[in-house]
Amino acid sequence: MHEMRLAEIGEEKQQKEIWKLCFGDPERYINFFFAHRYKADETAVLLNDRQILAMLTMMPVKTVISEHCSYSTAMLYAIATVPEYQNQGLASKLIDYSCQYLKPSKAEVFVLVPASLKLFDFYRKLGFRNGFYIKETQLNYSSVAALPVYQQGECRIYPITPEDYNRRRNHQLQGSSYISYSDEDIVYQKKLSQLSGADIYAINIEKIAGCLAVERLSPQKVLIKEILIPADLMVPAIKQIVQEIPADEYVLRTHPRFGKYLEGIVRPFGMIKAPEEFEGTNSQENFGYLGLAFD
């Protein structure tokens, strides 16, 4: 008989083992998450005879629809089932349990970021739909040098506090439907970025205040996990990034609105399970944006 409940103190070792089996992350990263972001009361587990078979994290965030309309939201994160128990519907049961647990007072909307394209179909069967998109671009030093500049301006990039990052982020995303994070979440992203050898940054071009979250995947490859600056200033920002954060390859993700002059693809990034009034608010035409997924 399966039991579903919140995690308890002392069960972290089992969860770390499942994380390693399912995601293959190095122990350094797994230990980092459990030291800096893990909360037992935000973790749901499915057990059989005290053995954890599946788990997920429920991160509280907000879905902003307009300046005066937002919804309490849970981001379902690190959804994992012990490999030998996969394809038995355990993750589906745990997701349903989590949604039912949170609905009465803590969340009206549920979002997640599938780990692969094939999982989008799996989550659709559970009532999720495409809700958040990104523009993703691959760049190298030569391709950046060839980018046309639509608007000139002195560009400054420097590390900033999580609070300043969040203020800039919310300002740039006004007019979009998007996921808004707490300052605590941005503290965690800053620590993640610093762990990789990078940081979160301010981007100042003339009087425009943007923001940038970077992780170094290797000495040669950089992930620009989020860059929010108006589209006509995107190229000067990228050219400055290449000067200050050198690498051979760059993977850049941004809101499709801000990346409209860049080559690359607009693709689904996150999914949403929400009330009927959300229908039509998050589509490829309306570009709902999630951005930071702590992936």
N, C-alpha and C positions, 0 to 999 in steps of 0.2 A: 504494500500500500504506500503510495507516494505521499509525502508531506510537503507542503509549501508554506514558507514563512520568511520573515526577515532573518538575515544572518545574525549569528551570535558571536560575541567576543571569543576568540580561541579557534575559530574556523578558518582563519586566514591561510594557514598552511595548505589545507585542501584546495582552497580557491586559487592559490598561486600555482599549484600543480595543474589544475584544470586550465588556467590561463596559458601556461607553458605548452600544454598538449595541443590546445586549440589554435593559438595565435603564433606560437613559435618565437615570441619575443625573448630577448636576452634577459637573464635574471636581474641584471642591473636596472633595466627599465621596469620590470614587474615589481621589484622591491621599491622602486621610486614611486610608482603609483600607490602602493599600499602605505607608504610612509607619508605621502603628501596629499592624496586625494580620497583614499578609501574611507568610507563610513559604513559601519555595519547596518545602521538604520536606513541607509539608502541602497541596500543590497538585498535582493530577493534570491532565495535558493530553493531548489527542489531536491528532496532527499529520499532515500530508501534505506531504512535501517541505519540511520545516522550518517550514511555516506552521501555526500553532495554529488548529484548527477548533472545538475544544470544550475546556472547562476546568471544574474544580470545586475547592472547598476542602474539606479533611477536618479538621474541628475535633475534637480529642479532648475528650470529656465523659464523664459517667457516668450510667447509668440506675439509679436507686435504686428497689428494689422494697419493701424493708423496712429496718429499722434495721441488720440484719445481712446484707443481701443487695443487692449492686450489681453492675453489669456494665460493663466497659470498652466505650465507645460512640464511634462517629464520627458527628458531625453533618455531613451533606453540604450544603454552603452555596455560594451563587453559582454554581449549575449553569447554564452558558451555552454556546450554540452559535452560531457566526457565522450570521446570518440566511439567507444564500443556501445554507447547507448544512443547514438545519433539515429535519426530517421525513425524515431518512435513517438514523435510528437511532444517530447518533453519541453523543448523550447517554446512551442506554441502554448502549452499549458501554463508555463511560467510567465509568459508575456500576458496572457489573459488574466492570470492571478494578479499581476502587477497593476494592470489597468483597473481592475475591479477594486483593488486595495486603495489606489490613489484617487479614484473618482470622487468619493464623497466630499472631500475637503481640500485636496492638494493639487489636483491636476484635471483640467478639462480637455487638454490636448496632449497627444503623445507623438513623439518624433524619434527617428532613428536613422542611422547612416549604414546601409548594407555594406558588408565587407567586400562584396564582389557583385558583378552585374547579375549573375544567376540568382542571387538572393532577392532581387527586386520582385521576381515572380512569387517567391515563397512568402514574402511579407504581404503581397497583395491579397493572398488567400486569407490573411488574418485581419483584413480590413484597412490596411495602409495603402496609400497612393502616393505617386510622385508629388512632392511638395516644394522641394528646394533644388536650385540649379546653380552651377558654377560655370565660369568660363575658364578653361584649363589650357595653358600654353606652354610649349617646350621651347626654351631659348638657350643659346650659347653666346660666347663673347662676340663672335662675328655677326650673328643675326641681330644682336642688340645694337651693334654699331650701325647696322643698315636700317634700323627703324626710323621712319620719318617723324620729325618733331612737329606737332601741330601748334604748340604754344610754348614759347620760351619762358624761362623764369629761373631765378636762383633757387636751387634745391638743397635743403639741409636735412640730413638723416641722423638721428641720435636716439639712444635708448631712453625709454620713458617708464614711468610708474604704471602699474596696472590700472589705477584709477584714471589717469590721463588717457591711457589707451582706450578705456571703455567709453569715456566721454566723447573722444574723437570718433570712435566706431559708431556710437549711436547717432551722432550728428550726421555723419556721412550717409548713413542708411535711412535717414528720414525720407519718407515718401515711398519706401519699400515695405513689403511684408517680410519680416525677418525674425530670426531667433536672437533674443537679447540675453546676455549673460550677466551674472553677478560679478562684482569686483573680485570675489574669491575665486571664481572660475578663471579670470584673467591672471590672477596671481599664479595659478597652476600652469597656465599656458606660458607665462614668463619663465617659470622654473623649468618647464619642458624645453623651451627654446635655449635657455642657458645650459641645460644638461648636454645639449647637442653641440654647443660652441657658438651659439648665436644669441638672439634676444628678441624682444618686441621693441618697436621703434616708432618715433614720430617722423612724419614726412611733412616738412614745411616748404611750400612753394608760394612765394609772395605772401598773400594773406590767407592762403588755403591751408588748413590743418588736417592732414590725413594720418593714416596709421598703417603699420606693416608688422606682421608676425612671421618670423623666419626660423626654420630648423635646418641644421646642416646634416644631411643624410650621410655624407662622407666628405673627405677633404676635397673631392672633385665635384660633388653634387649638392645643390642647395634647393630646399623646398621653401618657396614663398607661400606659406600656408594661407595667408590673407594679405591683400593689399587693397586699401580703400582710399582712392583719390579720384577726382573727376576724370572722365575719359580723355579729355584733351590735355591733361597733365600727366597721364600715365607714362608716356615714353620718357620725358625728362626724369621722372622718378626711377624708372627701370635703369636708365643709363647711370644714374648716381648710385643705385644699389650695386651694380656690377663693379663700379670703382671701389666701393667701400666693403663689399662682401664678395671677394673674388672666388670664382669656381669655374670649372669647365662647362657644367650644365646647370640650368635653372628650370625647375618646374614651378609655374606660377598659377595660382588660383585666385580668382576674384569674382565679384558680382558681375554677371553678364553686362549690366549697364556700364560699368566702369571699364570693362575690357572690350568694348565694341570695336575699337580700332586695331585690336591685336588679332593676329592669326591664332588658330586653335579651334577648340570645339566647345560648344555649350552642351553640357550633359547633366542628367539627373544626378543629384548628390545625396539628398536626404528624402525621407518619406514621412508622411503625416497621417495620423488617425484623429479625426476631429469632427465636431458637430456639423450639421447640414449647412449652417450659415457660412462655413468655410468654402463651400463649393464655388470654384471660380476665382478664389483669391490667390491661389498658388498654382500657376500653370507656367508652361514655358514662355507664354506671352507676358505673364505678369512677373515672372522671375522672383519667386520667394527665395530667400537667401538664408543659409545656415552658417556657412563659413567654417568656423573653428569646430572641429569634431573630435579633437584630442586623439586622432587616429595616428 
